[in-house]
Amino acid sequence: MEIADYMKDELKRLNRMNDLLEKKINQGNINSNEPEQIVNNASAMCEIANVILRSQGY
C-alpha cells in the first residue's frame, strides 16, 4: 500500500470523526472542545489533500 492510500484512509477516519462530533453537538451533548476538534480535523484534512495533490503533480 502506498503512502497516498494511508493518507486517504486518514481522510476518511477524520471525516467519520467529524460526523460523530457533529451528531453529538446537534443532540446537545457537547463538550467545550468538540467544535475546536472539528476545525482541527478539517484543517488536517485540507493538509492531507494538499499533500496528495502535490504528490500527483498538481
DOSE-555624 format. One record per residue: x, y, z of N, C-alpha, C, O in turn; residue in one letter. Coordinates in steps of 0.2 Angstrom, whole numbers, plus 5000, padded with zeros to 4 digits. Each point is the difference from the previous one (the first is absolute). Layout:
residues N
XYZXYZXYZXYZA/...
end
This chain:
residues 58
500449945000499650065000500450065000500550015004M/499450044992500450064999499850055006499449995003E/501050064998499950055005499350044999499750015004I/500250004989499450044998499449965003499550035002A/500549904997499449965003499950015007499550005002D/501150005002499950015007499750075002499650015004Y/500650044992499850075001499250004998499750045003M/500149934992499350004998499649965006499550025001K/500849935001499749975006499950045006499550005004D/501050044997500050055006499550064998499650025005E/500350004989499550044998499349985002499650035003L/500349904995499349975002499950005008499550015002K/501149975001499949995008499850075003499650015004R/500850044993499850075003499350024998499750045004L/500149954990499350014998499549975005499550035002N/500649904999499549975004500050035007499550005003R/501150025000500150035006499650065001499650015005M/500550034990499650074999499249985000499750045003N/500149914993499349995000499749985007499550025002D/500949945002499849985006500050065005499550015004L/501050034996500050065004499450054998499750035005L/500249984989499450044998499449975002499550045002E/500449904998499449965002499950025008499450015002K/501149985002500050025007499850075001499650015005K/500750034991499850075001499350024999499650035003I/500149944991499350014998499649975005499450025001N/500849935003499649965005500050045007499749995004Q/500750064996500150045006500549975005500150035006G/500249924992500549975004500750024999500449974996N/499850095005500650044998500550015006499850015005I/500849974993500550025005500350074997500050014994N/500450025010500250074998500550004994500150044997S/500349905003500550004995499849964993500450004995N/499049985005499849964993500050054994500249984995E/499550085006500050044994500750024997500250004994P/500350015011500750014998500349944997500450004996E/499449945007500249934997499850004993500449974995Q/499050055003499749994993500550054996500149984994I/500050085008500450044996500749974999500350014994V/500049975011500749975000500049944995500449994996N/499149975004499949944995499950024993500449984996N/499250085003499950024993500750034998500249994994A/500250045010500650034998500549954998500450004995S/499649945009500449954999499849964993500549984996A/498950025003499749974994500350044994500149974994M/499950105006500250044995500749994999500350004994C/500150005011500749984999500249944997500449994995E/499249965007500149934996499850004993500449984996I/499150065003499850004992500550044996500149984995A/500250075008500550044997500649964998500350004995N/499949965010500649954999499849954995500549994996V/498949985004499949954995500050034993500349974995I/499450095004500050044994500750014998500249994994L/500250045010500750014998500449944998500450004996R/499549955007500349934999499849984993500349964997S/499150065001499849984993500150054995499849994994Q/500650065008500350054995499550064998500150034995G/499449985010499550064999500350065004499650055000Y/
end
